[in-house]
């Protein structure tokens, strides 16, 4: 690594080392920020795959446990396994930023691999990985229109911070990543990913203004590196176009395309595709892929022209109009909560389940080790888009959409101190025609309120699209499938009436000016309020009581030194309580005890049992003790569950007892009194016995026998 470059960014040094360690890649770079260090490599295939008509880009974000000085905790598998949800989302973040900067005619496969080599527990490697990817591509011979700058912005007590550390993020009400490029001296937004604690739209714009100078410095820094190292870019040539075929397809589409695309649904478009495919198969069998490309291009031009010139969208809506909305709750009779949200053809059904504190998800990753008590999972089955395909585990898109919705809803979830339940929401996308991730946020809010979870406020989400002819543009509220496919931007924004909780922006062009950010935020706010009004019509606030099918949790606080008594030797005592009462019990190191049961009576029974175990027994107290053991010198009586005392043989009766069994037997319930407690907590008891009644002779004195 013989060439090094440095830049001070946010008070820390960003160090780049470029050399020949990964020399068989097209481009590679080591990038260090603090003591966090990543390796990014970019590799392009030697040639296109025959018949391929799309750009196959893959981004892998490789978390390595050694980077954090850890050995994976799984008992049998110590090697890193499938990527964590966080790693998948970080890979998607890099993909979304770099993808628009590849040439449209590039069809060779490209793979970016970001490997986390060292992690200092303070500086997040995701933005470092994105910057490293930009540098690796810039210095490679792969055609790419970078570089791009990327920073994370936080805000503590109204003060903005560049690339906040983990500790600072804990105190911040903003966590947003901006990616940007420079064109003709102007900084253009390229990608946004952010989570917020219900902040206003103005705060997002202020965060962007704060980030701009740092982004510009990063772009200059990367250009300096590229100027010293860049390889000559591989030239790309466009495939020869069959102009005759293009003219014939153009004539076929002249009267049919508009009729099929506008207001007629996907059946008409599918029929038109099949008609063109049949024509090409008979007359130009080698040009089937090119024919479909012509159809795509003509469809995009048609939509662009109708929107830009006439303000007409494929389904006839105005450009700022939301599709028909409807909501419902309580659809599923035995679940803890359910909510259905419909926006046009997009329909999301969310189902909520409440669990015990012990049902939390245990996290073990390079960065994150801990517990997760709120989970949102998003499912996108093939029937939701009328397709037939194998159903496997969740893909990157499903994980990404689920995490986005989770980020949007998390700020309104009650704290564990006020609501100790583990919360899981599953959003089943029943039908999709755009913005299904935003629909899942809305249906999740409905499910939470239906279950009686005391959320601060419902959250709604909307997607804003962009159509542009290169000179002018129009923003579209609530984009549906075709507008997402043929449009140039997907700007997702979610929040409450108080403010924004999540933003995610993807584009298909190189960049957009900041005025589009301002306008999209305002359109998103207007649409969000409309959706929240609709949600309010169905359920204004959380139900006052939890679902009758949800478990009940009682919380106790005991002396932490007495946790061992509750657990018992080898867990004997706690297992006895669990089995006897039919509950689950979670105990924190602080002494906080959570008792979860289907019926409140069972939880109360277990709570009473635990209270008796940890209660302080005092001298002079009287109990009904159960004889548990008998020895030669006395008997042991259980006073309360888990606490026994000894009745010495001399304390069994007012007379000399020869054999303990002459007075008590195992299982007897006898009245006892606490007469002493020694320094080790051992309890001495005395049997309470009654004086026998003496016969009365009627003369005021006892008759002699």
C-alpha positions, 0 to 999 in steps of 0.5 A: 500500500504505497499511496496514502491520502488523508482528510480531516472529517469531523475532527477525525482523520480519514485515511486512504491507502491504495496499493496492490494487495487486492491487485487482481480486482479492477479497483481496491482501497483500504479506508480508515476512519478512527480505528474503523477500517474497511477494504472495498473491492470492485470487479467487473466481468470480462464480458456480458452474459449473452441475452442479458438486457439489464445491469447485474450489480451485486454489493456484499457487505461483509461483517467480520467478527475478528474486526471487533476482536470477537469469536462468534458465540454460536456453540458449533459454528464459529465461522461467519454465517449468513449476513445479519439484517444490519449487514443486508441494509448496509449493502442496500445503502451502498447499492442505492447510492452507487447504482445510478452512476453506472452507464445505462449501456453497461451490461457486464456483471459488477460486484462490490465487496466491502469487508470490515477489517477493524471496528473501533466501537465508535465509528460506524463502518457503513458510511466508510464502506460507501466512501470506500466503494466510491473510491474503488470504483473511481480509481478502477477501469470500470465505467462509473460517473462518480465520485460521490460523497457520503456523511452521517448527520446527527443532532444533539440539543439542536447542534448538528454533528458530522459522523456522530459516534455511537455514544453521540447517536444515543443522544441524537434525535436525528440519524441521517445519511446523505450521499451526493455528487457534484455536477457543474459546480452544484451539489446534487442529492444522490441517496438519503437514509434516515431515522428521526425522533418525530422532527419537523421537515425544516430539521431535515433541510437544515441537516442537509445544509450542514452536510454540504460543505463536508460532502464537497470536501469529500468529493474533492478528496476523492477526485485528488485520489483518482487524479493520481491513480485512476486507470483508463476506463474501459470503453463501452459500445452500444449494440447496433440498433435495428432501425427497421424493427424500431420503426415497425414496433413504433407503428404497432404501438402508435394507437395501442400503447396509450390505450393499454397503459392508461387506466386499462390495467396490466392485462392490456399491457401484457397482451400488448407485450405478447403481441409484439413478442409474437410479431418479432418471433416470426419476423426478427427472431434474433431481436426479441430482447431488443423489441422488449427494450423498445417497448420499455423506452416507448412506454417511459416516453409516453408516461413522461410526456403525458405527465409533463405536458398534460398532468395526466397519470396512468390511472387518471389521478392528479399529480398530488392525489392519493389513491382511494384509502380504506382501513380496518382493524380487528379482522383476525379473531384470536390474534392480539391485534390486526390492522388492514391498510389499503391504498388503491391496489396496495393492501397490507395486513399487519398482525401483532403479537405480544410476548414476555420479556424473555421473547426478545430477539438476541442479537449477535453481530460484529457491531451489535450484541444485545436484545431487541424487543420490537420487531417488524417483519415484512412478507411479499408473497408472489400472489401479491403481484399475481405471479407464480414463483417458489416461496423461500426465505426473505430476500434483501428487499423484504428485509430492507422494507421490514427494517425501514418500517421498523425504523419508522414505527420505533419512535412511538413504541412505549419504553420497556419500563412502561410496557414490558412486553416484547412486540412483534409485527408481521406485515403480509402484503396481500396486493402490491402496486407500489409503496407497499413498505409505506402501507406496512407502516400504516397497517402496523400502526392500526395493529398496535392500536387495535391490540391496546399498545399505548403508542405515542401516536400512529405513524403513516408513510407515503412515497413521492415520485419524480418524472423529468425530461431533463429540463423540467420535472414534476413530483408525483404523490403516492406513486404506484407500480408503473410510476415507480418503474418508469419514474426517476425517484422513490422518496419514501417519508413516514411520520406522525403529526408531530414530525418525521420518523423515517426517510429513504430516497432512491433515484435512477438518475445521477442526482437531484437538486436540493429544491426537490428535497424541499418539495418532496418533504412538503408533499409528503407531509400533506399526504401523511396528514391525509392518511392519518385522518383516515386512520383516525376515522377507524381508530383514534387512539389505542384501545384502553385495554389490552387484547383479552388474548394477550398475555398479562405481565406483572412486575416485581422488584426484589433485592438483587441479593435474593435472586438466588433464593428465587432461582434455587439450587440448579433452578429448582425453585423457579422451575417449581413456580413456573410448572405449578403456576403455568407462567414464564419468569424473567429476572434481571440482574437489578432484581426486576422480575417479570411474570408473564401468564395467559391468565392474570390469576396465574401471574398473581399466584406466582407473584405471591409465591416469589414475595414470600420467598424474598420476604424478611421473616422476623422474630415473634412471627407465627406461621402454619408450618409444613413439616418437610424433614425429620432428623434425630434432633428436631424437625424442619418446617417450611414457613413460606415457599423457599424458607424453612426453620428448625424446631429443636426436639426440646421445643416440640413440647413442654415436656421431654420428647424422646422421639420427634415422630411422637409429636410430628410427622412429615406433611403435618401442618403445625403452628410455629413461632419464630424464636430466633434468627442467627447471623447466617439467616438460619431460623429457630422455631418453637411449636405452639402447643396448647395446655390441656384443659383441667377438669372442673369440680364445680367448687372453684378448684380443680378436682384431684385425680 
